[in-house]
């Protein structure tokens, strides 16, 4: 039976003003049975959206730390949101052209983010104090990594170290808290390693933005690659359900991958581009959207199967 995707709109007080918050129920769409789509299923999901106070911030990465959500604003800022949707923005100590991008909770209780255009890595305390570490071209200092150009995404690994994608080096990097680092080349040339997260299986999982593949690397550096469903897989996060969740920008969707290879696709309304995604302290997946009805938004998705 054919089902429709439907949109419900609620008028609720947010940040002291009345705002329209779409409550999206994404209902399964029919998929033609074929060999290429046998593993593809669409399920019910629910999305609640909370407007970012400043317009046009172009949010990107998102992470969870200290019971709250932290996200980067590529037009020079970092934001913090609690699970009720209350958002605070920080930009005073992030001078342009920083272009904050990847973000992760660090083992020191702070949040760390990359400054792509500023050539730096920065940390922000829970109180919003920012410290920036300038990086010479082609290195990851003050933690030296020879040839590690363009570190984009960073995450804490299960081994107590930090793991990152080194796009310019076409590699995955590991760095411990003392600054000792190792690079592991990706088998596919020019793969475009993009985002990385710790998986539920004790390994690290990452996306390849130029191949449509998803990669898995063990803590001893063994890499396995798997082909994804779309052509523009960007960010990836491990969910509370033991699966991996990916933002698929070319399909305007959120994809859920099991470690066994099954895929569920959650289609988003036309015009919404999902970017960063993370597991929130409430057990749901949170992500940021660019260009949603002319506004940037923070959104939450639950698996309604």
C-alpha positions as CSV (number, residue, x, y, z in Angstrom):
1,X,0.0,0.0,0.0
2,X,1.3,3.4,-0.9
3,X,2.1,5.7,2.1
4,X,2.7,9.4,2.2
5,X,5.4,11.4,4.0
6,X,3.7,14.0,6.1
7,X,4.7,17.2,7.9
8,X,3.2,18.5,11.1
9,X,3.9,21.9,12.4
10,X,3.8,23.0,16.1
11,X,4.0,26.6,17.4
12,X,6.2,26.5,20.5
13,X,8.2,29.1,22.5
14,X,11.9,28.8,21.6
15,X,14.6,31.1,22.9
16,X,12.0,33.5,24.3
17,X,10.2,34.0,21.0
18,X,7.5,32.0,19.2
19,X,8.9,29.9,16.5
20,X,7.6,27.3,14.1
21,X,9.1,23.9,14.8
22,X,8.4,21.2,12.2
23,X,7.8,17.7,13.6
24,X,8.6,15.5,10.7
25,X,7.2,12.0,10.5
26,X,9.1,10.3,7.7
27,X,6.9,7.5,6.6
28,X,8.3,4.6,4.5
29,X,8.2,5.1,0.7
30,X,7.7,2.1,-1.6
31,X,11.0,0.8,-3.2
32,X,10.9,-1.3,-6.3
33,X,12.2,-4.8,-5.6
34,X,15.5,-5.5,-7.5
35,X,18.9,-6.9,-6.9
36,X,20.4,-3.4,-6.4
37,X,17.8,-2.3,-3.9
38,X,17.2,-5.5,-2.0
39,X,19.3,-4.2,1.0
40,X,17.6,-0.7,0.9
41,X,14.7,-0.1,3.2
42,X,12.9,3.1,4.3
43,X,11.6,3.3,7.8
44,X,9.6,5.7,10.0
45,X,11.6,8.4,11.7
46,X,10.7,11.6,13.6
47,X,12.7,14.8,13.4
48,X,12.4,17.9,15.6
49,X,14.1,21.1,14.6
50,X,15.5,24.0,16.6
51,X,16.5,27.3,14.8
52,X,20.0,28.6,15.3
53,X,19.7,32.3,16.5
54,X,22.2,33.7,14.0
55,X,21.1,33.3,10.4
56,X,23.5,32.0,7.8
57,X,26.0,30.4,10.1
58,X,26.4,27.3,8.0
59,X,26.6,24.7,10.8
60,X,28.9,21.7,10.1
61,X,30.2,19.3,12.7
62,X,28.4,18.3,15.9
63,X,29.4,16.3,19.0
64,X,28.1,15.5,22.5
65,X,30.0,16.6,25.6
66,X,29.0,17.2,29.2
67,X,25.3,16.4,28.6
68,X,25.0,19.0,25.8
69,X,25.5,19.2,22.0
70,X,28.4,21.3,20.6
71,X,28.5,22.2,16.9
72,X,30.7,24.2,14.6
73,X,29.5,27.2,12.5
74,X,31.8,27.5,9.5
75,X,31.3,31.2,9.3
76,X,33.4,31.6,12.4
77,X,31.7,30.2,15.5
78,X,30.9,27.3,17.8
79,X,27.5,26.6,19.2
80,X,26.2,24.8,22.2
81,X,22.7,23.3,22.5
82,X,20.9,21.5,25.4
83,X,18.4,18.8,24.7
84,X,15.5,21.3,25.1
85,X,16.8,23.2,22.1
86,X,18.3,26.2,23.9
87,X,21.3,27.4,21.9
88,X,24.3,29.5,22.9
89,X,26.8,30.7,20.3
90,X,30.5,31.6,20.7
91,X,32.5,33.5,18.1
92,X,34.5,36.2,20.0
93,X,37.7,34.3,20.2
94,X,37.6,32.6,16.8
95,X,39.0,35.3,14.4
96,X,38.3,34.9,10.7
97,X,39.1,33.1,8.4
98,X,39.0,30.2,10.8
99,X,36.2,28.1,9.1
100,X,35.6,25.7,12.1
101,X,34.7,22.3,10.7
102,X,35.3,19.0,12.5
103,X,34.6,18.8,16.3
104,X,35.0,16.1,19.0
105,X,34.8,15.7,22.8
106,X,38.4,15.3,24.1
107,X,39.7,13.1,26.9
108,X,40.5,16.3,28.9
109,X,36.9,17.3,29.3
110,X,37.1,20.0,26.6
111,X,35.8,20.1,23.1
112,X,38.3,20.2,20.2
113,X,37.6,21.5,16.7
114,X,39.5,22.0,13.4
115,X,39.9,25.4,11.8
116,X,40.2,24.5,8.1
117,X,41.0,27.9,6.6
118,X,42.8,29.2,9.7
119,X,45.3,26.3,9.6
120,X,44.7,25.5,13.2
121,X,43.2,23.2,15.8
122,X,41.4,24.8,18.7
123,X,39.8,23.7,22.0
124,X,36.9,25.2,23.8
125,X,36.2,24.8,27.5
126,X,32.7,24.1,28.9
127,X,32.7,27.8,29.9
128,X,33.3,28.9,26.2
129,X,37.0,29.8,26.5
130,X,38.8,29.2,23.2
131,X,42.5,28.4,22.7
132,X,43.9,28.1,19.2
133,X,47.0,26.1,18.1
134,X,48.3,27.3,14.7
135,X,49.5,24.5,12.4
136,X,52.3,24.9,9.8
137,X,51.2,23.8,6.3
138,X,51.4,20.0,5.9
139,X,51.8,19.2,9.6
140,X,49.6,18.5,12.6
141,X,51.4,20.6,15.4
142,X,51.9,21.0,18.3
143,X,51.5,17.3,17.7
144,X,53.9,16.6,14.8
145,X,52.7,14.3,12.1
146,X,54.9,14.2,9.0
147,X,52.9,14.7,5.8
148,X,49.5,14.8,7.5
149,X,48.0,17.5,5.3
150,X,44.4,18.8,5.8
151,X,43.3,17.0,9.0
152,X,39.5,17.4,8.9
153,X,37.7,15.1,11.3
154,X,38.8,13.9,14.7
155,X,37.4,11.5,17.3
156,X,38.4,9.7,20.5
157,X,39.3,6.1,19.9
158,X,38.6,3.0,22.1
159,X,42.4,2.8,22.8
160,X,42.6,6.1,24.6
161,X,44.1,7.9,21.6
162,X,42.6,10.4,19.1
163,X,42.0,9.3,15.5
164,X,41.7,11.7,12.6
165,X,41.3,11.8,8.8
166,X,44.2,13.3,6.9
167,X,42.7,14.1,3.5
168,X,45.8,15.5,1.9
169,X,47.8,12.5,2.9
170,X,45.0,10.0,1.9
171,X,45.4,8.4,5.3
172,X,43.9,7.8,8.7
173,X,46.0,9.1,11.6
174,X,46.3,8.1,15.3
175,X,47.8,10.4,17.9
176,X,48.1,9.8,21.6
177,X,47.8,12.4,24.3
178,X,51.6,12.7,24.4
179,X,51.7,13.7,20.8
180,X,53.1,10.5,19.3
181,X,51.4,9.9,15.9
182,X,51.2,7.3,13.2
183,X,49.6,7.5,9.7
184,X,47.9,4.6,8.0
185,X,47.5,4.9,4.2
186,X,44.1,4.1,2.7
187,X,44.2,1.4,0.0
188,X,42.1,3.3,-2.5
189,X,44.0,6.3,-4.1
190,X,42.5,9.8,-3.7
191,X,39.7,8.4,-1.4
192,X,39.1,11.7,0.3
193,X,38.9,10.5,3.9
194,X,36.4,12.8,5.5
195,X,34.7,11.9,8.9
196,X,35.6,9.3,11.5
197,X,34.0,7.8,14.6
198,X,34.5,5.0,17.0
199,X,32.3,2.0,16.1
200,X,30.4,-0.4,18.3
201,X,32.8,-3.2,17.4
202,X,36.0,-1.7,18.8
203,X,37.2,-0.4,15.5
204,X,37.1,3.1,13.9
205,X,34.8,3.8,10.9
206,X,35.3,6.6,8.4
207,X,33.7,8.0,5.2
208,X,35.4,8.5,1.8
209,X,34.0,11.6,0.3
210,X,35.4,11.0,-3.2
211,X,34.5,7.3,-3.6
212,X,31.2,6.8,-1.9
213,X,32.8,4.1,0.3
214,X,32.8,3.6,4.0
215,X,36.0,2.4,5.7
216,X,36.8,0.5,8.9
217,X,40.2,0.6,10.6
218,X,41.2,-1.5,13.6
219,X,43.4,-0.1,16.4
220,X,46.4,-1.9,14.9
221,X,45.9,-0.1,11.6
222,X,44.1,-2.7,9.4
223,X,41.8,-1.1,6.9
224,X,38.8,-2.6,5.2
225,X,36.6,-0.6,2.7
226,X,32.8,-1.0,2.0
227,X,30.8,0.6,-0.8
228,X,28.0,2.9,0.4
229,X,24.6,3.7,-1.2
230,X,25.2,7.3,-2.3
231,X,28.0,9.4,-3.8
232,X,28.5,11.9,-1.1
233,X,28.7,10.3,2.3
234,X,29.9,12.9,4.8
235,X,29.7,12.5,8.5
236,X,29.3,9.3,10.5
237,X,28.3,8.5,14.1
238,X,27.7,5.3,16.2
239,X,24.2,5.1,17.6
240,X,22.9,3.7,20.8
241,X,21.4,0.9,18.8
242,X,24.8,-0.6,17.8
243,X,24.5,0.7,14.3
244,X,26.4,3.4,12.3
245,X,24.5,6.5,11.1
246,X,25.7,8.5,8.1
247,X,24.6,11.8,6.5
248,X,24.2,11.2,2.8
249,X,24.2,14.7,1.2
250,X,23.6,13.7,-2.4
251,X,20.4,11.8,-1.5
252,X,19.4,14.4,1.2
253,X,19.0,11.5,3.7
254,X,20.2,9.9,6.9
255,X,21.4,6.3,6.4
256,X,21.6,3.7,9.1
257,X,24.2,0.9,8.6
258,X,24.5,-2.2,10.7
259,X,28.0,-3.8,11.0
260,X,26.5,-6.7,9.0
261,X,25.8,-4.4,6.0
262,X,22.0,-3.8,6.2
263,X,21.0,-0.2,5.3
264,X,17.9,1.8,6.2
265,X,17.4,5.2,4.5
266,X,15.6,8.1,6.2
267,X,14.7,10.6,3.5
268,X,14.6,14.3,4.5
269,X,12.3,17.0,3.0
270,X,13.6,18.5,-0.2
271,X,16.1,21.3,0.2
272,X,17.5,20.1,3.5
273,X,21.2,19.2,3.4
274,X,22.3,17.0,6.4
275,X,25.9,17.6,7.4
276,X,27.3,16.7,10.9
277,X,25.7,14.0,13.1
278,X,26.3,12.7,16.6
279,X,24.7,10.6,19.3
280,X,23.1,12.9,21.8
281,X,22.9,12.4,25.6
282,X,19.2,11.6,25.2
283,X,20.0,8.5,23.2
284,X,18.8,10.0,19.9
285,X,20.9,11.0,16.8
286,X,21.3,14.8,16.4
287,X,22.4,16.4,13.2
288,X,22.7,19.9,11.6
289,X,21.1,21.0,8.4
290,X,22.1,23.7,5.9
291,X,19.7,25.6,3.8
292,X,16.5,24.3,5.4
293,X,13.8,26.7,4.1
294,X,16.4,29.4,4.0
295,X,17.5,28.8,7.7
296,X,20.1,26.5,9.3
297,X,18.8,24.1,11.9
298,X,19.8,21.6,14.5
299,X,17.6,18.4,14.2
300,X,17.0,15.2,16.0
301,X,16.0,11.8,14.5
302,X,14.6,8.7,16.2
303,X,14.3,5.3,14.7
304,X,10.5,4.7,14.6
305,X,10.6,1.1,13.3
